[in-house]
């Protein structure tokens, strides 16, 4: 199953519009790296669990 995380759903000082989609572990890894490099977060269990709780199954055109 593919998952997606969308920065537009989180408060952001720079109005980030990045969306990341892929397998769960890929998305989690990329989202953590993005949160650290682009938003100044520190890598922590709290950050990882917050991102993981925001993952949603990807909705595709084929599924509609």
Backbone torsions as a table, in degrees:
resi	resn	phi	psi	omega
1	UNK	NA	140.8	177.2
2	UNK	-96.7	145.8	179.7
3	UNK	-122.6	163.3	179.3
4	UNK	-139.5	145.2	171.8
5	UNK	-131.9	136.8	-172.4
6	UNK	-125.9	117.9	-179.2
7	UNK	-60.7	-25.9	-179.1
8	UNK	-63.3	-17.6	-179.3
9	UNK	-88.7	-0.2	-179.4
10	UNK	-117.9	148.4	175.1
11	UNK	-62.3	137.6	-176.7
12	UNK	-150.5	133.2	178.6
13	UNK	-71.4	-25.8	-177.1
14	UNK	-105.2	13.5	178.5
15	UNK	50.4	47.8	-178.2
16	UNK	-62.0	138.5	-179.4
17	UNK	-118.6	14.6	-177.0
18	UNK	-67.4	137.3	171.8
19	UNK	-123.0	134.6	-179.2
20	UNK	-120.1	130.9	-179.7
21	UNK	-134.2	146.6	177.8
22	UNK	160.5	-163.4	175.9
23	UNK	-65.5	151.8	-172.7
24	UNK	-50.6	-50.7	-177.0
25	UNK	-67.7	-34.6	177.1
26	UNK	-64.3	-45.4	-178.3
27	UNK	-65.4	-44.4	179.9
28	UNK	-60.4	-46.4	179.8
29	UNK	-62.2	-48.5	-178.8
30	UNK	-64.8	-39.2	-179.0
31	UNK	-67.9	-38.7	177.0
32	UNK	-64.3	-46.4	179.4
33	UNK	-60.9	-40.7	179.0
34	UNK	-66.1	-43.6	-179.9
35	UNK	-60.9	-36.8	179.7
36	UNK	-73.9	-50.5	-173.4
37	UNK	-76.3	-34.2	-175.2
38	UNK	-101.5	-24.0	-174.8
39	UNK	-118.2	0.2	174.9
40	UNK	75.1	16.0	178.3
41	UNK	-74.4	161.0	175.1
42	UNK	-103.1	137.5	178.8
43	UNK	-64.0	121.9	179.6
44	UNK	-155.1	165.6	176.2
45	UNK	-62.7	-36.3	179.2
46	UNK	-62.4	-44.7	178.1
47	UNK	-61.9	-48.6	-178.1
48	UNK	-62.3	-42.8	-179.3
49	UNK	-71.0	-33.3	176.0
50	UNK	-64.0	-43.8	178.0
51	UNK	-66.2	-44.8	-178.9
52	UNK	-60.5	-37.9	-179.8
53	UNK	-69.8	-19.4	178.9
54	UNK	-91.1	-3.8	178.7
55	UNK	-67.5	139.3	178.3
56	UNK	-128.7	148.2	174.1
57	UNK	-60.0	138.8	-179.7
58	UNK	-71.1	134.0	176.1
59	UNK	-95.8	124.2	-179.4
60	UNK	-113.5	159.2	178.3
61	UNK	-60.6	-35.0	-179.4
62	UNK	-65.4	-26.9	-178.0
63	UNK	-79.4	-14.1	-176.9
64	UNK	-86.7	NA	NA
